[in-house]
Amino acid sequence: MALEGAERIDEFMNEAQVFFLATVDGDKPKNRPLGFHLLKDGKLYFGVGNHKDVFKQMQENPYVEIVALVETDFLRYYGKVVFEPDYELADAIVSGNEFLQGIYNDETGFKLAIFHLEEATAEIRDITGKINESYNF
């Protein structure tokens, strides 16, 4: 992933604060708001609970789209989900967040599944749909 592009997308998502992740459930689209993302070593990471339908949907069809809005500009970031093979990064994230510790713990058995996008494109567009910035990862 190109560091400059990843930093720009991270900046946009920080400004938006909330973004939406679209998956496919069978033949129906599904959207949900997310707020967690992490830029580490030039790569953007996201997390979802491994007990949720969204996790199962991404395993069945790994192509997703993330959308964020800041004033009249919006981000479309889409590509193929690649889950981290172990929970080391997830455990570090959860250990530093009291809210997440209440969800992802030994008692619930839930784990935070961390993923990034490959074969990805990010576009920042204005309200007319014109692409102002584009990055490939």
Secondary structure, DSSP 8 states (H G I E B T S, - for coil): --HHHHHHHHHHHHHH--EEEEEEETTEEEEEEE--EEEETTEEEEEEETTSHHHHHHHH--EEEEEEEETTEEEEEEEEEEE-SSSHHHHHHHHT-HHHHTTSSTTT---EEEEEEEEEEEEEEETT--EEEEEE-
